[in-house]
Amino acid sequence: MRVFKDSAGFTLLEVLIATVVLAISLSGLYVLLRSSIKTTQATLTKVELLEASSDLIYRAYKERGVFTEMGLFENLDGYSGVKYKITSKPLGVFDIKQYTIEVKKNDYQVELHYYK
């Protein structure tokens, strides 16, 4: 086997080390992107829940019969996979009641209190 002193190129060891460094950096980038995507999805779900609860409050002001007490979660029209539950309890002052609106989707939940 002849050895060339002026040969330009990389040894096998250098290529393997460069490949390992590249793989480690790409796996770190993958973890970072995956975390970012999960955070974005969670934020979008929470925004959707806030919009749905805002829609329920708007319906309560617009239509007087919306807030009837329910013990079970029901599907909310116009929102895919969003369920809501309304409970009430008297405050003991005149006829004022505290309505609790729970809106949930998957593992996320928003709870609002409304007094009427």
Steps between C-alpha positions, in 0.01 A plus 500: 500500500636837405476802727468837336635788702323766295160331499210731579194360674362380830579184690228257594530602865445867417190417296358286783558773760337759273202267448456449876518875566245562225265230636514643853429853380212383277343302785515812719334699225228233469425516874481879484262498203281230651470699823413811303227319307347358821499845660338652193228233494428552872477876450264461204277269704488749787417783261218290354365434851510870583314579177239235581450630853478855369236379253303344786511825698385693192211259453405548865471875454325470165258222587372480855431125499853376433609458859308200618684281744644179360690237692661330201733626232327563167643567156518865404361578156753651260807372688643159419567288807416777747266411785348724763321471831307765692432480873344757728480573870315774685710766670241573766469865397162575341457275195862514385651171389855407414518307176815300432573427137752224437622463144737216415673332211731203540712568811445875508226678691386860554270598785308826510269644764197704405267676742138557412 
